[in-house]
């Protein structure tokens, strides 16, 4: 095969993977060694949506958890970070505006809150975690790639998952509500969330105060737009077994 023909086929293959066409129906962390990393997340195939309960100071709506980030952990629970410093984009908000993603940006300003500023957190999360998602590599978009598109897809996917994993409503349905006087057991919190999510999430505390939830997934297809399947947390909670406080915002 002539070099030009080979390059053309490679370009077509890359574009096909980017569009999600003809990719094998492969679940991340259940893949062969020769997996197409534009079609299936690898090696970071354990994708984790992380949420904050920020109560001091209060950030975000009083009746909602907020987004921390979307993390591609390796299948054994280890992880890489800052995989491409060249794509540590300094101004995520400007990229979203350039792509005319005003609705997404408005939602993020309400539900993706940072201790040192919202945009500082967005920049940190994409630079440290988004750049490690193999299916969001710029080369996976083929000729359709536009600078910053993978950041938009990363932010949108995190928001989509956050909307579907409504921790506040799930806990509320179990009678687990913010209170200055009530306390809760770790097993009760985990059992409640497991019933709604379909797998055991990680529950995090700051001292005795409930502060984080991490939802673990395998992904069938690309990180953006793929099918996320619940799986159990690989991390052990450090919350106390009882006396956990769910402090109101």
C-alpha positions in Angstrom: 0.0 0.0 0.0 1.3 3.4 -0.9 2.1 5.8 1.9 -0.5 8.3 0.8 -3.2 5.6 0.7 -2.1 4.5 4.2 -2.4 8.0 5.5 -5.8 8.4 4.0 -7.1 5.2 5.6 -5.6 6.3 9.0 -7.4 9.7 8.7 -10.7 8.0 7.9 -10.2 5.6 10.8 -9.5 8.4 13.2 -12.5 10.4 12.0 -14.7 7.4 12.2 -13.7 6.8 15.8 -14.3 10.5 16.6 -17.8 10.3 15.3 -18.5 7.1 17.2 -19.2 5.1 14.0 -18.1 1.5 13.6 -16.5 1.5 17.1 -16.7 -1.9 18.8 -19.3 -2.1 21.6 -16.6 -2.4 24.2 -16.9 -1.6 27.9 -14.0 0.2 29.5 -11.9 -1.9 31.9 -13.1 -5.0 29.9 -10.9 -4.4 26.9 -8.2 -6.2 24.9 -4.6 -5.0 24.8 -5.0 -3.6 21.3 -8.0 -1.4 22.2 -8.7 1.7 20.0 -8.3 4.5 22.6 -10.4 6.9 20.5 -13.3 4.5 20.8 -12.9 3.2 24.4 -11.5 4.9 27.4 -8.1 3.4 28.2 -6.1 3.2 30.4 -8.4 5.5 32.5 -11.5 3.4 32.0 -13.0 3.9 35.5 -14.6 7.3 35.1 -15.6 9.0 38.3 -18.1 11.9 38.7 -17.3 13.7 41.9 -19.5 16.0 43.9 -19.1 18.5 46.7 -21.4 19.5 49.6 -19.9 22.9 50.4 -21.4 24.2 53.6 -18.7 26.5 55.0 -18.7 28.8 53.3 -21.9 27.7 51.5 -21.5 27.4 47.7 -24.2 26.5 45.2 -27.9 26.1 45.8 -29.1 25.0 49.3 -30.9 22.0 47.8 -28.2 20.7 45.5 -24.7 19.2 45.6 -22.2 20.8 43.3 -19.7 19.4 40.7 -16.1 18.7 41.7 -14.9 17.0 38.5 -14.9 14.1 36.1 -11.9 11.8 36.7 -10.6 9.0 34.5 -9.1 6.6 37.1 -7.2 3.5 35.9 -9.2 0.2 36.3 -7.3 -0.6 39.5 -8.1 2.7 41.2 -4.8 4.4 40.5 -4.7 7.4 38.2 -2.7 9.7 36.0 -2.9 13.5 36.0 -2.0 16.4 33.9 -1.5 14.2 30.9 -1.0 17.1 28.4 0.3 20.3 29.8 0.0 22.0 26.4 -3.8 21.7 26.8 -4.0 23.2 30.3 -6.2 25.9 28.8 -6.0 29.1 31.0 -9.5 30.4 30.2 -12.2 27.7 30.0 -15.0 30.3 30.2 -13.7 32.0 27.1 -13.6 28.7 25.2 -17.2 28.0 26.1 -18.2 31.4 25.0 -16.3 30.9 21.7 -18.4 27.8 21.1 -21.5 29.7 22.0 -22.2 27.5 25.0 -23.9 30.1 27.1 -26.5 27.8 28.7 -23.7 25.4 29.7 -21.7 28.2 31.2 -24.7 29.6 33.1 -25.4 26.1 34.6 -21.7 25.7 35.6 -21.7 29.1 37.3 -24.5 27.8 39.5 -23.5 24.2 40.0 -19.8 23.9 39.5 -18.4 26.1 42.3 -14.7 26.4 43.4 -13.2 27.4 46.7 -10.7 29.6 45.0 -13.1 30.7 42.2 -15.2 28.8 39.8 -13.1 29.2 36.7 -10.0 28.3 38.7 -11.6 24.9 39.5 -12.8 24.4 35.9 -9.3 25.0 34.7 -7.7 22.7 37.3 -10.2 19.9 36.6 -9.7 19.9 32.9 -5.9 20.3 33.0 -5.5 17.6 35.6 -8.2 15.1 34.6 -9.8 16.1 31.3 -6.5 15.8 29.4 -6.2 12.2 30.6 -9.4 11.0 28.8 -8.2 9.1 25.8 -11.3 9.5 23.7 -11.1 13.3 24.0 -7.7 13.5 22.5 -7.7 16.1 19.8 -6.5 13.5 17.3 -9.7 11.5 17.9 -11.8 14.2 16.3 -10.1 14.0 13.0 -10.4 16.9 10.6 -13.5 18.1 12.5 -11.4 19.1 15.4 -11.5 22.8 16.5 -9.2 24.1 19.2 -10.8 23.6 22.6 -13.6 21.3 21.5 -12.5 18.5 23.9 -12.8 20.9 26.8 -16.4 21.7 25.9 -17.2 18.0 25.6 -15.6 17.4 29.0 -17.6 20.1 30.7 -20.9 19.1 29.0 -20.4 15.4 30.0 -19.7 16.3 33.6 -22.8 18.4 33.7 -25.0 15.7 32.1 -23.9 13.2 34.7 -24.3 15.6 37.5 -27.9 16.3 36.5 -28.7 12.6 36.4 -27.0 11.9 39.8 -29.2 14.1 42.0 -27.6 13.3 45.4 -29.7 15.8 47.3 -33.0 14.3 46.1 -31.8 10.7 46.5 -30.8 11.3 50.1 -33.9 13.3 50.8 -36.1 10.4 49.6 -34.4 8.3 52.3 -35.0 10.8 55.0 -31.4 12.0 55.0 -31.6 15.8 55.0 -29.4 18.6 56.1 -29.8 19.3 59.8 -28.0 21.0 62.6 -29.2 18.4 65.1 -29.6 15.0 63.2 -26.8 12.6 62.6 -26.6 9.6 60.2 -24.9 6.3 59.8 -22.4 5.7 57.0 -24.1 2.4 56.0 -27.5 4.2 55.8 -26.0 6.9 53.5 -24.2 4.3 51.3 -27.3 2.0 51.1 -29.5 4.9 50.1 -27.2 6.1 47.3 -26.6 2.5 46.1 -30.3 2.0 45.7 -30.7 5.0 43.5 -27.4 4.8 41.6 -27.1 1.0 41.2 -23.7 0.6 42.8 -21.8 1.7 46.0 -20.3 5.2 45.7 -17.5 6.7 47.7 -18.8 8.8 50.6 -16.4 11.4 51.9 -16.3 13.5 55.1 -14.5 16.4 56.5 -14.1 15.3 60.1 -17.7 14.1 60.9 -19.3 16.3 58.3 -20.6 14.8 55.0 -18.7 16.6 52.2 -18.2 14.5 49.1 -19.7 11.7 46.9 -17.9 10.0 44.1 -19.9 7.9 41.5 -17.8 5.3 39.6 -18.6 4.1 36.1 -17.4 1.9 33.3 -18.1 3.6 30.0 -19.3 1.9 26.8 -18.1 4.1 24.0 -16.5 7.6 24.2 -16.3 9.7 27.3 -18.6 12.3 25.7 -21.9 10.7 24.8 -21.0 7.2 25.8 -23.1 4.9 28.0 -22.1 5.2 31.6 -22.6 2.0 33.7 -22.5 2.1 37.5 -19.8 0.2 39.3 -18.7 0.1 43.0 -16.2 2.5 44.4 -12.6 1.4 44.6 -11.9 3.8 47.5 -12.7 3.2 51.1 -14.6 5.9 53.0 -12.9 7.6 55.9 -16.2 8.8 57.4 -17.1 7.6 60.9 -19.5 4.7 61.0 -22.0 6.8 62.9 -22.6 10.4 64.0 -22.2 11.8 60.5 -23.5 15.4 60.2 -25.1 16.7 57.0 -24.6 20.4 57.7 -27.1 22.8 56.0 -25.8 25.3 53.6 
